Amino acid sequence: MKRQKLVSFLLVLLVAFPLSSVEAQEELPAGPVYIVQAGDTLWDIAARFGISMDALVAENGITDPGQLAIGARLVIPGFEGLSGALIFETVPFGENIESLSYLYNLPKEALLRLNQFTSPDEAYAGSQLIVIQGEGDEPTPSVRRATLKAGQSLMEAAITQGVSPWAIVKDNQLRGAWDLLPGENIYLPGNGGLDLGALPEGFADFEVNPSPLIQGHTLVLRVDVPEATSLTGRFYDRGLNFFPMADGSYVALQGIHAMLESGAYPLTLEGVLPDGTPLGFSQQVYVQDGGYPYDPPLVVDSETTDIQNNETENELWFAIVEPVTMEKYWDGVFQSPVPEHLSDCFPSKFGNRRSYNQSGYFFFHTGLDFCGRPGVEIFAPAPGRVVFTGPLTVRGNATVIDHGWGVYTAYAHQTEGHVSEGDWVETGQVIGLVGETGRVTGPHLHWEVIVGGVQVDPMYWLSQAYP
């Protein structure tokens, strides 16, 4: 009887004083809300929105921060005057604040405020963008883009597009009819759809891989522009070379340095259409950390770690791979450069951080090491022209092959080479023998793939076709 009375008393208490948690909130103050997802914590949510956890707790009357229910609606303080559900989207390449504001039907000022941007340039490709998904909002209006042609005035463009020039000035937030240059975009009322993007109209399609970019990987840019368009580009400190594809598009390949710090870097495109209209676009793109491990400290011949020896050899090495052959010699996936029974035996992989003779971890492994005793045959992984053979202090007996389009492969620490500069080699041809010359701790093949003057992870060239 006493137990029944105690249970009844507790039920009364629960009805009178319900447990306080985020899930219990139904009526929230006006303002934008974030809907809690699986794996979210209050600390993570506060960090993503750039607010303190204390402010988030106070705004939502949370008494137990550990009780966070999936689907709960959290009011995010600091965005007064805005309403709707806050969501995160990834910014693709080819968009800017102007085009994103049309895409999400949000004023530019609201996007800047939501994301705490001090400059529109902070909307870099691969970054997370906070936008509002309105409840009951009007649908996004139809919008189309147009590019001001060479020698065309804004007035002429307006007449061609059947739109008032003053409406263009107002809708695009221009200072006046003069505030637009050939090659720049304008956004106009559409006809039932969205034709957006910050890329000029001449770019019919654009693709960037991988996305986001990753240290040590090969950047592939594919662009669809009219035939006879001149096109150049630049990624960070490297010029881009574009080559024609069979489908009429153009492609550029560029290595991303394995020691490039993660963060945003500029990717720029420039060109001229056949009618003389200039093409130009630049956007910050995000480079992600490659997650490379640290090798145990290595002890090697001190001559191979001498700073002067390394600098002299690196100057020679990168001068060898600087020329860009306009013809592409390879097709498909690269073949393993060692016999099949050794093709999956790797003493050390690309990108690993390294310390030599008690130095700091200032070095990284520039290639992929294959197991092999002295005398094991080394094969060409794809057709190409031999551009270097000879002994080097660090790399030992080395060979370099040009495969075209700025792509090279290199072979180090050989006992001997079987080819000479100028030789043409085919896939599977023997080019040398495994050895232990140069900076080594034992016999192996050190194999490099170099793209646009930068070493990249060879494993990807063994598993997928570029471009």
C-alpha positions as CSV (number, residue, x, y, z in Angstrom):
1,M,0.0,0.0,0.0
2,K,2.8,2.4,0.9
3,R,4.6,1.6,-2.4
4,Q,1.3,2.4,-4.4
5,K,1.0,5.7,-2.6
6,L,4.7,6.5,-3.4
7,V,4.2,5.8,-7.1
8,S,1.0,7.9,-7.2
9,F,2.8,10.8,-5.5
10,L,5.7,10.6,-8.0
11,L,3.2,10.6,-11.0
12,V,1.6,13.8,-9.6
13,L,5.1,15.4,-9.3
14,L,5.9,14.5,-13.0
15,V,2.6,16.0,-14.2
16,A,3.1,19.2,-12.1
17,F,6.8,19.6,-12.8
18,P,7.7,17.9,-16.2
19,L,11.3,17.1,-17.0
20,S,13.0,20.1,-18.7
21,S,14.8,19.3,-21.9
22,V,15.1,20.7,-25.4
23,E,12.6,18.1,-26.7
24,A,9.9,19.5,-24.4
25,Q,10.0,22.9,-26.2
26,E,7.0,23.4,-28.6
27,E,6.5,27.2,-28.7
28,L,9.8,28.9,-29.4
29,P,10.5,32.7,-29.6
30,A,10.6,34.3,-33.0
31,G,13.9,33.7,-34.9
32,P,15.7,31.1,-37.0
33,V,15.9,27.6,-35.6
34,Y,18.3,24.7,-36.1
35,I,16.8,21.2,-36.1
36,V,19.1,18.8,-34.1
37,Q,20.6,16.0,-36.2
38,A,22.0,12.7,-35.1
39,G,25.4,13.1,-33.5
40,D,25.0,16.8,-32.7
41,T,26.1,18.2,-29.3
42,L,25.4,21.6,-28.0
43,W,29.1,22.4,-28.1
44,D,29.2,21.4,-31.8
45,I,26.1,23.4,-32.7
46,A,27.4,26.5,-30.9
47,A,30.8,26.3,-32.7
48,R,29.2,25.9,-36.1
49,F,27.1,29.1,-35.6
50,G,29.9,31.0,-33.9
51,I,28.1,31.6,-30.7
52,S,28.8,30.6,-27.1
53,M,27.2,27.5,-25.6
54,D,26.0,29.5,-22.7
55,A,24.1,31.8,-25.0
56,L,22.6,28.8,-26.8
57,V,21.5,27.3,-23.4
58,A,20.1,30.5,-22.1
59,E,18.1,31.3,-25.3
60,N,16.5,27.9,-25.3
61,G,15.9,27.5,-21.5
62,I,18.0,24.3,-21.4
63,T,18.5,23.0,-17.9
64,D,20.4,19.8,-18.9
65,P,22.8,20.3,-21.8
66,G,23.3,16.5,-21.9
67,Q,19.6,16.0,-22.9
68,L,19.6,16.8,-26.6
69,A,16.9,15.1,-28.6
70,I,17.2,14.4,-32.4
71,G,14.6,16.6,-34.1
72,A,14.5,19.3,-31.3
73,R,14.3,22.9,-32.5
74,L,16.9,25.2,-31.2
75,V,16.6,29.0,-31.5
76,I,19.9,30.4,-32.6
77,P,20.5,33.8,-31.0
78,G,22.0,36.7,-32.9
79,F,19.9,36.5,-36.0
80,E,17.0,38.7,-35.0
81,G,14.7,39.6,-37.9
82,L,15.3,36.3,-39.7
83,S,13.0,33.2,-39.5
84,G,13.0,29.7,-40.8
85,A,15.0,26.5,-40.4
86,L,18.8,26.9,-40.6
87,I,20.5,24.3,-42.7
88,F,24.1,23.7,-44.0
89,E,24.9,23.5,-47.7
90,T,28.3,22.9,-49.4
91,V,29.4,25.7,-51.8
92,P,30.1,24.3,-55.2
93,F,32.8,25.7,-57.5
94,G,31.3,28.3,-59.8
95,E,29.1,30.1,-57.3
96,N,29.5,33.4,-55.4
97,I,27.4,35.4,-53.0
98,E,25.3,36.9,-55.8
99,S,24.4,33.6,-57.4
100,L,23.9,31.9,-54.1
101,S,21.5,34.7,-53.0
102,Y,19.3,33.9,-56.0
103,L,19.6,30.2,-55.5
104,Y,18.4,30.3,-51.9
105,N,16.1,33.3,-52.4
106,L,18.0,35.2,-49.7
107,P,19.3,38.8,-49.8
108,K,23.1,39.0,-50.0
109,E,23.2,40.8,-46.7
110,A,21.3,38.0,-45.0
111,L,23.8,35.4,-46.3
112,L,26.8,37.5,-45.2
113,R,25.2,37.9,-41.7
114,L,24.2,34.3,-41.3
115,N,27.7,33.1,-42.1
116,Q,29.5,36.0,-40.3
117,F,31.4,36.8,-43.5
118,T,33.3,40.1,-43.6
119,S,33.8,39.7,-47.3
120,P,31.8,38.0,-50.1
121,D,35.1,36.2,-51.1
122,E,34.8,34.0,-47.9
123,A,32.1,31.8,-49.7
124,Y,34.8,29.5,-51.0
125,A,34.1,26.2,-52.8
126,G,33.9,23.2,-50.5
127,S,33.0,25.3,-47.4
128,Q,29.8,24.9,-45.4
129,L,27.2,27.7,-46.0
130,I,24.4,28.5,-43.6
131,V,21.1,29.2,-45.3
132,I,17.5,29.5,-44.3
133,Q,14.9,27.1,-45.4
134,G,11.8,29.1,-45.0
135,E,8.5,27.7,-43.8
136,G,5.7,28.7,-46.2
137,D,8.0,31.1,-48.1
138,E,7.3,32.0,-51.7
139,P,9.1,29.7,-54.1
140,T,12.5,30.8,-55.5
141,P,11.9,33.1,-58.5
142,S,13.0,32.0,-62.0
143,V,16.3,33.5,-62.8
144,R,18.6,33.3,-65.8
145,R,22.2,34.6,-66.3
146,A,23.6,36.5,-69.2
147,T,27.1,37.8,-69.9
148,L,27.9,41.2,-71.2
149,K,29.5,40.6,-74.7
150,A,32.6,42.3,-76.0
151,G,31.8,45.8,-77.2
152,Q,28.2,45.6,-75.8
153,S,26.7,48.2,-73.5
154,L,24.3,47.5,-70.7
155,M,21.6,49.2,-72.7
156,E,22.2,47.0,-75.7
157,A,22.2,43.9,-73.5
158,A,18.9,44.9,-71.9
159,I,17.3,45.4,-75.3
160,T,18.6,42.0,-76.5
161,Q,17.3,40.3,-73.4
162,G,14.0,42.2,-73.4
163,V,14.5,43.7,-70.0
164,S,14.6,47.3,-68.7
165,P,18.2,48.4,-68.2
166,W,17.2,50.2,-65.0
167,A,15.7,46.9,-63.7
168,I,19.1,45.2,-64.4
169,V,20.9,47.9,-62.4
170,K,18.5,47.6,-59.5
171,D,18.2,43.8,-59.4
172,N,22.0,43.3,-59.7
173,Q,22.7,46.1,-57.2
174,L,24.9,47.9,-59.7
175,R,26.0,51.6,-59.1
176,G,24.9,52.5,-62.6
177,A,24.7,51.4,-66.2
178,W,28.5,51.8,-66.4
179,D,29.2,49.4,-63.5
180,L,29.6,46.3,-65.6
181,L,32.5,45.1,-67.8
182,P,32.5,42.7,-70.8
183,G,32.6,39.1,-69.5
184,E,30.7,39.8,-66.3
185,N,27.4,38.2,-65.5
186,I,24.0,39.8,-65.0
187,Y,21.0,38.0,-63.5
188,L,17.6,38.5,-65.3
189,P,14.0,37.3,-64.7
190,G,13.7,33.7,-66.0
191,N,11.1,31.7,-67.8
192,G,10.3,28.9,-65.3
193,G,13.7,27.7,-64.2
194,L,17.1,28.6,-62.7
195,D,20.2,29.2,-64.8
196,L,22.6,30.3,-62.2
197,G,26.2,30.3,-61.3
198,A,28.9,33.0,-61.1
199,L,30.8,31.5,-64.1
200,P,30.4,33.6,-67.3
201,E,27.7,32.3,-69.7
202,G,30.5,31.0,-72.0
203,F,31.1,28.2,-69.5
204,A,28.5,25.6,-70.4
205,D,29.7,23.2,-67.8
206,F,32.5,22.9,-65.2
207,E,33.7,20.1,-63.0
208,V,36.3,20.0,-60.2
209,N,37.6,16.7,-58.7
210,P,38.1,15.7,-56.0
211,S,35.8,17.9,-54.1
212,P,36.9,19.1,-51.6
213,L,40.5,19.1,-52.8
214,I,42.9,17.0,-50.8
215,Q,46.6,17.3,-50.1
216,G,48.7,15.0,-52.4
217,H,45.9,14.3,-54.8
218,T,45.6,15.1,-58.5
219,L,43.3,18.1,-59.3
220,V,41.2,17.5,-62.4
221,L,39.3,20.4,-63.9
222,R,37.0,19.8,-66.9
223,V,35.5,22.8,-68.7
224,D,33.0,22.9,-71.5
225,V,33.4,26.1,-73.6
226,P,32.9,26.9,-77.3
227,E,35.4,25.6,-79.8
228,A,38.4,27.9,-80.4
229,T,38.1,29.5,-77.0
230,S,41.5,30.3,-75.5
231,L,41.7,29.2,-71.9
232,T,44.3,29.5,-69.1
233,G,44.1,29.1,-65.4
234,R,45.9,29.1,-62.1
235,F,45.6,27.1,-58.9
236,Y,47.4,28.9,-56.0
237,D,51.0,29.2,-57.2
238,R,50.7,26.9,-60.3
239,G,49.7,27.7,-63.8
240,L,47.1,25.4,-65.4
241,N,47.4,24.0,-68.9
242,F,44.2,23.0,-70.6
243,F,44.0,20.2,-73.2
244,P,41.2,19.3,-75.6
245,M,39.1,16.2,-75.0
246,A,37.3,14.0,-77.6
247,D,33.9,15.3,-76.4
248,G,34.9,18.9,-77.1
249,S,35.6,19.9,-73.5
250,Y,38.9,20.9,-72.1
251,V,40.8,19.4,-69.1
252,A,43.6,20.4,-66.9
253,L,45.6,18.2,-64.4
254,Q,47.5,19.6,-61.5
255,G,49.1,18.1,-58.5
256,I,48.2,19.4,-55.0
257,H,51.3,19.5,-52.8
258,A,51.3,17.1,-49.9
259,M,52.6,19.8,-47.5
260,L,50.2,22.5,-48.6
261,E,48.4,23.5,-45.4
262,S,44.7,22.8,-45.3
263,G,42.6,25.9,-46.0
264,A,41.3,28.0,-48.8
265,Y,43.3,28.8,-52.0
266,P,42.4,30.7,-55.2
267,L,41.5,28.9,-58.4
268,T,41.3,31.2,-61.3
269,L,40.1,30.8,-64.9
270,E,40.8,33.2,-67.7
271,G,40.2,33.1,-71.5
272,V,38.6,34.7,-74.5
273,L,35.6,33.5,-76.5
274,P,35.8,33.3,-80.3
275,D,33.8,36.5,-80.5
276,G,36.3,38.3,-78.4
277,T,34.3,38.3,-75.1
278,P,36.7,37.8,-72.2
279,L,36.2,35.0,-69.8
280,G,37.2,35.3,-66.2
281,F,36.4,33.8,-62.9
282,S,38.2,33.3,-59.5
283,Q,37.0,31.5,-56.4
284,Q,38.7,30.3,-53.2
285,V,38.6,26.5,-53.0
286,Y,39.1,24.4,-49.9
287,V,42.1,22.0,-49.6
288,Q,41.6,19.3,-47.0
289,D,44.3,17.6,-44.9
290,G,45.4,14.3,-46.4
291,G,45.8,12.6,-43.0
292,Y,49.3,11.4,-43.6
293,P,51.0,9.5,-40.8
294,Y,54.5,10.1,-39.3
295,D,57.1,7.4,-40.1
296,P,59.6,6.4,-37.3
297,P,62.8,8.5,-37.5
298,L,65.2,7.2,-40.1
299,V,69.0,7.0,-40.0
300,V,70.7,7.4,-43.4
301,D,74.0,8.4,-45.0
302,S,74.6,12.0,-43.9
303,E,75.6,13.0,-47.4
304,T,72.1,12.4,-48.6
305,T,70.6,14.8,-46.0
306,D,73.1,17.6,-46.6
307,I,71.0,20.8,-47.3
308,Q,73.1,21.9,-50.3
309,N,73.0,18.5,-51.9
310,N,69.2,18.4,-51.5
311,E,68.7,21.9,-52.9
312,T,70.9,21.3,-55.9
313,E,69.3,17.9,-56.7
314,N,65.7,19.3,-56.3
315,E,66.4,22.1,-58.7
316,L,67.6,19.6,-61.3
317,W,64.7,17.3,-60.6
318,F,62.0,19.9,-61.0
319,A,63.6,21.4,-64.1
320,I,63.4,17.9,-65.7
321,V,59.7,17.7,-65.2
322,E,58.8,21.3,-65.9
323,P,58.2,21.1,-69.7
324,V,54.6,20.3,-70.8
325,T,54.2,18.0,-73.8
326,M,51.0,18.8,-75.5
327,E,50.4,15.2,-76.6
328,K,48.9,12.6,-74.2
329,Y,50.7,9.3,-74.4
330,W,48.9,7.2,-71.9
331,D,45.3,5.8,-71.8
332,G,43.5,4.4,-68.8
333,V,44.9,3.2,-65.5
334,F,48.7,3.0,-65.0
335,Q,50.2,-0.5,-64.7
336,S,52.2,-1.5,-61.6
337,P,56.0,-0.8,-62.1
338,V,57.0,-4.1,-60.3
339,P,56.1,-7.8,-60.8
340,E,52.6,-8.8,-59.8
341,H,53.7,-10.6,-56.6
342,L,55.2,-7.3,-55.3
343,S,52.5,-5.0,-56.6
344,D,50.8,-4.7,-53.2
345,C,53.8,-4.7,-50.9
346,F,54.6,-1.1,-49.7
347,P,57.3,-0.5,-47.1
348,S,56.3,3.2,-47.1
349,K,53.4,5.1,-48.8
350,F,53.2,8.5,-50.3
351,G,52.9,11.6,-48.1
352,N,54.2,10.1,-44.9
353,R,56.0,12.7,-42.8
354,R,59.6,12.0,-42.3
355,S,62.6,12.7,-40.0
356,Y,66.2,11.9,-41.0
357,N,69.1,11.6,-38.6
358,Q,67.3,13.2,-35.7
359,S,65.9,16.1,-37.7
360,G,62.5,17.5,-37.3
361,Y,59.6,16.2,-39.4
362,F,60.4,18.7,-42.2
363,F,60.2,16.1,-45.0
364,F,57.5,14.0,-46.6
365,H,57.7,10.9,-48.7
366,T,57.4,12.0,-52.3
367,G,56.5,8.6,-53.8
368,L,55.4,5.1,-53.2
369,D,57.9,2.5,-52.1
370,F,57.6,-1.1,-53.5
371,C,59.3,-4.1,-51.9
372,G,62.0,-5.8,-53.9
373,R,65.4,-7.3,-53.6
374,P,68.3,-6.0,-55.8
375,G,67.9,-7.1,-59.4
376,V,64.0,-7.2,-59.5
377,E,62.8,-5.8,-62.9
378,I,61.1,-2.4,-63.1
379,F,58.5,-1.8,-65.8
380,A,57.1,1.3,-67.5
381,P,53.5,1.8,-66.3
382,A,52.4,3.5,-69.5
383,P,53.9,4.7,-72.8
384,G,56.2,7.7,-72.8
385,R,59.6,9.2,-73.6
386,V,62.6,8.9,-71.3
387,V,63.8,12.3,-70.4
388,F,66.5,11.5,-67.7
389,T,68.7,8.7,-66.6
390,G,71.7,8.9,-64.3
391,P,73.1,8.8,-60.8
392,L,72.0,11.3,-58.1
393,T,73.0,11.8,-54.5
394,V,69.6,11.4,-52.9
395,R,67.6,9.4,-55.5
396,G,70.5,7.2,-56.5
397,N,70.4,5.7,-60.0
398,A,67.2,7.3,-61.4
399,T,65.0,7.4,-64.5
400,V,62.3,9.8,-65.5
401,I,59.6,9.2,-68.2
402,D,57.4,11.9,-69.8
403,H,53.8,10.7,-70.4
404,G,52.6,14.0,-71.9
405,W,50.2,16.7,-70.6
406,G,52.7,17.5,-67.8
407,V,52.5,14.0,-66.3
408,Y,55.8,12.2,-65.4
409,T,56.8,9.1,-63.6
410,A,60.2,8.6,-61.8
411,Y,62.1,5.7,-60.5
412,A,64.8,5.9,-57.8
413,H,67.5,3.8,-56.0
414,Q,68.0,1.4,-59.0
415,T,70.9,-0.9,-59.3
416,E,71.0,0.0,-63.0
417,G,68.9,1.5,-65.7
418,H,68.1,-0.2,-69.0
419,V,67.0,2.8,-71.0
420,S,68.6,6.0,-72.2
421,E,67.4,9.6,-72.6
422,G,65.3,10.0,-75.7
423,D,64.2,6.4,-75.8
424,W,60.5,5.7,-76.4
425,V,59.1,3.0,-73.9
426,E,55.8,1.0,-74.0
427,T,53.7,-0.2,-71.1
428,G,55.4,-3.2,-69.4
429,Q,58.8,-2.6,-70.9
430,V,61.8,-3.2,-68.6
431,I,63.4,0.1,-67.8
432,G,65.7,-0.8,-64.9
433,L,66.4,-3.0,-61.9
434,V,65.6,-2.5,-58.2
435,G,68.5,-1.5,-56.0
436,E,69.6,0.4,-52.9
437,T,71.5,3.5,-54.2
438,G,71.1,7.0,-52.8
439,R,69.2,7.8,-49.5
440,V,67.9,4.3,-48.5
441,T,67.8,2.0,-45.5
442,G,67.4,-1.1,-47.7
443,P,66.6,-2.2,-51.3
444,H,63.3,-1.1,-52.8
445,L,61.8,0.9,-55.7
446,H,60.8,4.5,-55.0
447,W,58.2,5.4,-57.6
448,E,56.9,8.9,-58.1
449,V,54.0,10.3,-60.2
450,I,54.5,14.0,-60.9
451,V,51.7,16.2,-62.3
452,G,52.2,19.8,-63.1
453,G,55.5,19.8,-61.4
454,V,54.1,18.4,-58.1
455,Q,54.4,14.9,-56.7
456,V,51.1,13.2,-56.1
457,D,49.9,9.9,-54.6
458,P,50.7,7.2,-57.1
459,M,48.1,4.8,-55.6
460,Y,45.3,6.7,-57.3
461,W,47.0,6.5,-60.7
462,L,47.1,2.7,-60.2
463,S,43.4,2.5,-59.4
464,Q,41.7,5.1,-61.6
465,A,42.0,6.6,-65.1
466,Y,43.0,10.2,-65.4
467,P,41.5,12.4,-66.7
